[in-house]
């Protein structure tokens, strides 16, 4: 699971050093004790990002794991303006993304899939899928619990219209888009947005920006729904709702 961003880990270490809480009185994020607050302010360290935690440790992570993704540079032909063929001898450097052969990825779905090979992603990636029934009751409970007023994303979230990306869901109010009442918030702990694009039916989508996984939301009122009961109107729609992809999948977070 992507580590919630309020859990901070120092470079070269694999244990959580600080767990930041939001203080409405001071309108800022602070560590879990006055002693650590002083240490935190004095160190002014740059912390690691992009690490993961075990799902069993979701509510109280102590140990983190390195990201399984590896980026490998390779030469790619530069396309002409019409994007159909390359200029002779023209190349540019591009990053390929891969995981270690011993790493397995878990894909959550509410539809049973037949075991076999499937095309995933927009560039012809093939994956060997083995479909298993989820039986761990603690995980089932975590996925089905109401997110309440404090939760973290475990997948990137794309909010807004087809033209604009936002940090919160947007709904129409006349000719305007605005944040739903349920999403009136106290705080958001996040990083810079990440590019988001997909290919569907051979066509490349409009480029968007996503709120990164691990972002922590604190709302003013409790949201008495698990993620899968969120209204589809909160999600952008391009041919179908982004909710279908698990956009912005969120789990409750104990602070």
Number of C-alpha atoms within 10 A of each C-alpha: 19 23 25 27 23 22 22 21 23 15 11 8 13 15 15 17 17 20 21 19 15 19 13 10 6 8 10 11 17 20 22 14 13 10 9 15 15 12 13 15 11 9 8 8 12 10 13 16 19 16 18 18 19 14 14 12 12 19 14 14 18 17 15 21 16 12 14 15 13 11 11 10 10 11 12 13 15 16 15 11 8 7 8 7 11 15 10 9 7 12 14 10 11 13 12 12 10 11 13 9 6 6 9 11 9 9 8 12 11 5 7 10 11 10 11 10 11 13 11 11 12 14 10 9 9 11 13 12 16 12 16 10 6 9 8 8 9 11 14 11 10 18 17 16 15 20 20 19 20 23 23 27 26 21 20 21 29 28 25 23 18 14 8 11 20 17 18 21 22 21 19 14 10 7 6 8 13 14 18 15 10 14 18 13 16 16 18 17 16 19 13 9 18 15 12 15 13 14 12 10 6 9 9 11 13 12 13 20 19 21 25 24 26 27 25 23 22 20 18 16 15 14 18 14 14 18 21 15 10 13 10 14 14 19 24 21 16 11 7 11 15 18 21 12 12 17 22 24 19 26 23 24 20 12 13
